[in-house]
Amino acid sequence: MHTQAAADRQTLRISLDTKAKVKIGAFSRQGVARGQQPVAAADHDMHPDAVLAPAGILEVDSGQLSVVFGTSRDTSDFVADCLDLWWTHRQAAHPNVQRLLINLDNGPEIGSSRTQFMKRLVEFSDRQQLTLELAYYPPYHSKYNRIERCWGVLENHWNGALLNTVETALEWAQTMTWRGVAPLVHLLDHVYDTGVRLTKRWFRPIAQRLLRSPTLPKWSLTIQPQSR
């Protein structure tokens, strides 16, 4: 899939994943920073002022990273909204793209069996008239998903900082670089409900839109847009 995508100018390969939640407050992150005076920080984080749920989308070939910080929960709808937000800001940079190859790690909120996530992707495909090809990494192989390396860079970048406000966290994220490119950082302030799923009856037409691989149906599937 990666080889085919690299040879097709109409295909854009992206790597998508979420990161562990970030607690906002005067907490030690066990990092090291230079300064004339040591920074006072709490060694317990029982009562954070806020909690951010980061999601990242990496455009693999160009190295352009987009990071969306949610103020609510890491859900299927949150990830789908992140994809929408990313394409709204990046569509103009890819005027010839008609197909997205999306690398994912089959997490609980974005797995191919997650009915709400599949529903949102079908809607996204139809709305944007994009073909979506989902290529999942199997269990214990998420380290091969490129976005994971970006999270490691972000952790090293801000571990010595005191992330005591949401604005501070966003500013630190904006100053990291991946392959020499600064990320595009967004805040998504929306409340998401957990446990949203479709009944078998309502999911049936969605399932019919999922063109699953005959040999790897759980890990490889394609969504073709319907004509408007």
C-alpha positions as CSV (number, residue, x, y, z in Angstrom):
1,M,0.0,0.0,0.0
2,H,2.8,2.4,0.9
3,T,4.6,1.7,-2.4
4,Q,1.5,2.3,-4.4
5,A,0.6,5.5,-2.6
6,A,4.1,6.9,-3.1
7,A,3.8,6.3,-6.9
8,D,0.3,8.0,-7.1
9,R,0.2,11.8,-7.1
10,Q,-3.5,11.7,-6.3
11,T,-2.9,9.7,-3.1
12,L,-1.9,11.3,0.2
13,R,-0.6,9.0,2.9
14,I,-1.2,10.2,6.5
15,S,-0.5,8.7,9.9
16,L,-3.2,9.2,12.5
17,D,-3.3,8.5,16.2
18,T,-4.1,9.9,19.6
19,K,-1.7,10.4,22.6
20,A,-2.1,9.9,26.3
21,K,-4.0,12.7,28.0
22,V,-2.0,15.7,29.2
23,K,-2.8,17.0,32.7
24,I,-2.6,20.8,33.0
25,G,-1.3,22.2,36.2
26,A,1.9,23.0,38.2
27,F,3.1,19.4,38.0
28,S,6.6,18.0,37.5
29,R,7.0,16.2,34.2
30,Q,10.4,14.7,35.3
31,G,12.1,16.6,32.5
32,V,15.2,18.8,32.6
33,A,15.4,22.5,31.6
34,R,18.1,25.1,31.9
35,G,17.6,28.1,34.1
36,Q,19.1,30.2,36.9
37,Q,16.6,29.0,39.4
38,P,14.9,25.6,39.8
39,V,11.3,25.6,38.9
40,A,8.9,24.7,41.7
41,A,6.5,22.0,40.7
42,A,4.2,19.5,42.5
43,D,5.1,15.8,42.5
44,H,1.5,14.7,42.5
45,D,-1.2,15.4,39.9
46,M,-4.4,14.4,41.6
47,H,-6.3,17.6,40.8
48,P,-5.4,19.1,37.4
49,D,-6.8,22.4,36.2
50,A,-7.6,20.8,32.9
51,V,-6.9,17.7,30.8
52,L,-6.1,17.8,27.1
53,A,-6.6,14.9,24.7
54,P,-4.1,15.2,21.9
55,A,-4.6,13.8,18.4
56,G,-2.1,14.0,15.6
57,I,-2.1,13.7,11.8
58,L,1.2,13.4,10.1
59,E,1.5,13.9,6.3
60,V,4.2,11.2,5.9
61,D,5.9,12.4,2.7
62,S,6.2,16.1,3.5
63,G,6.6,15.7,7.3
64,Q,3.9,18.3,8.0
65,L,2.4,17.5,11.4
66,S,-1.0,18.7,12.7
67,V,-1.8,18.4,16.4
68,V,-5.3,18.9,17.7
69,F,-5.8,19.3,21.5
70,G,-9.3,18.3,22.7
71,T,-10.7,19.5,26.0
72,S,-13.0,16.6,26.4
73,R,-12.7,12.8,25.8
74,D,-10.8,10.7,23.3
75,T,-13.7,9.2,21.3
76,S,-14.6,8.2,17.8
77,D,-16.3,11.5,17.2
78,F,-13.3,13.4,18.5
79,V,-10.9,11.7,16.1
80,A,-13.3,12.1,13.2
81,D,-13.7,15.8,14.0
82,C,-9.9,16.1,14.1
83,L,-9.7,14.6,10.6
84,D,-12.4,17.1,9.4
85,L,-10.5,20.0,11.0
86,W,-7.2,18.9,9.5
87,W,-8.6,18.6,6.0
88,T,-10.3,22.0,6.3
89,H,-6.9,23.6,6.9
90,R,-4.8,21.4,4.5
91,Q,-7.1,20.8,1.5
92,A,-5.8,23.8,-0.3
93,A,-2.2,22.4,0.0
94,H,-3.3,19.2,-1.8
95,P,-5.6,20.2,-4.7
96,N,-5.0,17.1,-6.7
97,V,-5.5,14.5,-3.9
98,Q,-8.5,12.2,-4.4
99,R,-7.4,9.4,-2.1
100,L,-6.2,9.3,1.5
101,L,-4.2,6.3,2.7
102,I,-4.6,6.4,6.5
103,N,-2.3,4.4,8.8
104,L,-3.9,3.6,12.2
105,D,-3.1,1.3,15.1
106,N,-6.6,-0.2,15.7
107,G,-7.1,1.4,19.0
108,P,-10.5,1.0,20.7
109,E,-12.0,4.2,19.4
110,I,-10.8,4.0,15.8
111,G,-10.9,0.3,15.1
112,S,-12.6,-1.0,12.0
113,S,-15.3,-2.6,14.1
114,R,-16.2,0.7,15.8
115,T,-19.5,1.5,14.3
116,Q,-19.6,5.3,15.1
117,F,-16.1,5.8,13.7
118,M,-16.9,3.9,10.5
119,K,-20.1,6.0,10.1
120,R,-18.2,9.2,10.5
121,L,-15.6,8.2,8.0
122,V,-18.2,7.2,5.4
123,E,-19.8,10.7,5.9
124,F,-16.4,12.3,5.6
125,S,-15.7,10.4,2.3
126,D,-19.0,11.4,0.8
127,R,-18.8,15.1,1.9
128,Q,-15.2,15.6,0.7
129,Q,-15.5,13.2,-2.3
130,L,-12.4,11.3,-1.2
131,T,-11.6,7.7,-1.3
132,L,-10.3,6.5,2.1
133,E,-8.0,3.5,2.4
134,L,-7.5,2.4,6.0
135,A,-4.4,0.4,6.7
136,Y,-4.2,-0.8,10.3
137,Y,-1.1,-2.0,12.1
138,P,-1.6,-5.2,14.0
139,P,-1.4,-5.4,17.8
140,Y,2.0,-4.6,19.3
141,H,3.2,-2.9,16.1
142,S,1.9,0.6,16.7
143,K,5.6,1.8,17.0
144,Y,5.8,1.5,13.2
145,N,3.0,4.1,12.8
146,R,5.0,7.3,12.0
147,I,2.9,9.5,14.2
148,E,4.2,7.7,17.3
149,R,7.7,9.1,16.6
150,C,6.3,12.6,16.7
151,W,4.8,12.0,20.1
152,G,8.2,11.1,21.4
153,V,9.7,14.3,20.1
154,L,6.9,16.3,21.7
155,E,7.5,14.6,25.1
156,N,11.2,15.4,25.0
157,H,10.5,18.9,23.9
158,W,8.2,19.9,26.7
159,N,9.1,17.6,29.5
160,G,11.2,20.3,31.3
161,A,8.4,22.8,31.0
162,L,5.6,23.6,33.5
163,L,2.4,23.1,31.6
164,N,0.3,25.1,34.0
165,T,-2.2,26.5,31.4
166,V,-3.8,25.3,28.3
167,E,-2.2,28.2,26.4
168,T,1.2,27.2,27.6
169,A,0.8,23.6,26.4
170,L,-0.3,24.8,23.0
171,E,2.6,27.3,22.7
172,W,5.1,24.6,23.6
173,A,3.6,22.2,21.0
174,Q,3.9,25.0,18.4
175,T,7.7,25.3,19.0
176,M,8.6,21.7,18.5
177,T,9.7,20.6,15.0
178,W,9.4,17.3,13.1
179,R,11.9,17.0,10.2
180,G,12.5,20.7,10.6
181,V,8.9,21.6,10.2
182,A,6.8,23.2,12.9
183,P,3.4,21.6,13.5
184,L,0.0,23.1,12.9
185,V,-1.7,23.2,16.4
186,H,-5.4,23.6,17.0
187,L,-7.7,23.5,20.0
188,L,-10.9,21.7,19.8
189,D,-13.2,22.8,22.6
190,H,-16.1,20.4,22.4
191,V,-17.7,18.0,24.8
192,Y,-17.9,14.4,23.6
193,D,-20.1,11.5,24.9
194,T,-18.6,8.1,25.4
195,G,-20.1,4.8,24.3
196,V,-21.8,6.2,21.1
197,R,-22.5,3.2,18.8
198,L,-24.9,2.2,16.1
199,T,-27.4,-0.7,16.4
200,K,-27.0,-3.5,13.9
201,R,-30.0,-2.1,11.9
202,W,-28.6,1.4,11.6
203,F,-25.1,0.1,10.9
204,R,-26.1,-2.2,8.1
205,P,-26.0,0.4,5.3
206,I,-22.7,1.7,6.6
207,A,-21.2,-1.8,6.6
208,Q,-22.2,-2.2,3.0
209,R,-20.0,0.8,2.1
210,L,-16.9,-0.8,3.7
211,L,-14.9,-2.7,1.0
212,R,-12.9,-5.0,3.3
213,S,-9.9,-7.0,2.1
214,P,-10.8,-10.7,1.6
215,T,-7.7,-11.8,3.4
216,L,-7.3,-9.1,6.0
217,P,-10.8,-7.7,6.6
218,K,-10.1,-6.3,10.0
219,W,-6.9,-4.6,9.0
220,S,-7.5,-3.3,5.5
221,L,-10.6,-1.7,4.0
222,T,-11.6,1.0,1.5
223,I,-14.4,3.5,1.5
224,Q,-15.5,4.9,-1.9
225,P,-17.4,8.2,-1.9
226,Q,-20.9,8.2,-3.3
227,S,-21.7,10.7,-6.0
228,R,-23.4,13.8,-4.9
